Amino acid sequence: MKKAILLVAFGTSVPEAQKAFEQIDMQVKKAFPNIEIRWAYTSRMIRAKLAGQGLRLDSPEIALARLMDEGFTHVAVLSLHTIPGIEFHELYCNAKLFGKMSGGFQRILVARPLLSSQNDIERVIKSLIQRIPKARKPEDAVLFMGHGSKNHPADALYSAMNYTIQELSPNIYVATVQGYPTLNDVLPKLMGKGIGKVYLMPFMSVAGEHARKDMAGEDSDSWKSVLSRNGFKCEAILAGTAEYPEIVEIWLDHLRDVFAQL
């Protein structure tokens, strides 16, 4: 028996955002000493961009092929995505195919992404609220930016997040770039409350291009620009959820569940 763990993320080409993955790597190695740890990125675009900079990151399929070729028999794959959306299901299906190959892995299991239960949602929200700047006043709004997935039913998890967090604090919202709810869905609610300041925070594993450009950028269509035009003062916090050890622990709990079954 030869065990390994494959950590699979969408990926990032932003050097400042890489520290989020370094946080994950550190916690996984601490939790699983003496176990081989590998990384893979699902985004072909990011892998190509990094390759142009001389950095080679494998796709999940190439990473699994390498592990198989090196004689690993039992593999736990951790999805570092936020929701069980399109990329998670592609990862899950392809990993299962590797498990069916003749002479391949004896066992391969895929751990769930971050939001996989109501308990996960509540744990994530508790962490996010703790990470809001202490200077924030109760009358200030906080808007978390998620990615969203308009072509997958798992997008509904963002609505569940928004509903649950609103129950705890009515001036905190979750919206998405490419799903529901959007900034346009939240904006009328902010304006109707007479809020003066909005804290913008990523609800993504890393504070990459979306956080730095779509959320906090200077382009006219960024969330910061749209909110500023509508009279709000904005403050952006550029830290991904994977930089928060307590959120990484949720992913780790999912990994522990499947690793125990290898």
Number of C-alpha atoms within 10 A of each C-alpha: 8 14 20 21 24 20 23 23 24 20 25 23 17 15 8 13 23 18 17 21 22 13 15 22 17 11 15 21 14 10 13 15 9 10 13 15 17 17 19 21 21 22 16 14 13 17 22 15 14 17 12 10 10 9 11 13 19 18 20 23 16 12 19 24 13 13 23 18 11 10 14 19 19 22 27 25 25 28 27 25 21 24 23 22 18 14 16 24 12 13 20 19 12 14 20 16 12 19 19 13 10 8 11 19 22 17 17 25 21 23 22 26 24 25 22 17 12 13 11 16 20 15 16 22 18 15 15 19 14 9 14 14 11 7 7 13 9 11 14 18 22 26 24 19 24 26 21 24 19 15 11 13 11 18 22 17 20 26 18 14 20 21 15 18 22 14 11 12 13 15 19 21 24 26 25 24 19 14 19 21 20 17 19 13 12 14 13 10 13 23 14 8 11 12 16 14 20 23 20 23 26 28 24 20 26 26 27 22 15 18 28 18 16 19 28 22 17 14 13 12 13 19 24 25 20 18 19 15 11 12 14 20 16 20 14 18 19 18 22 21 23 25 20 18 15 16 21 23 19 21 25 22 14 18 23 18 15 18 22 8 11 15
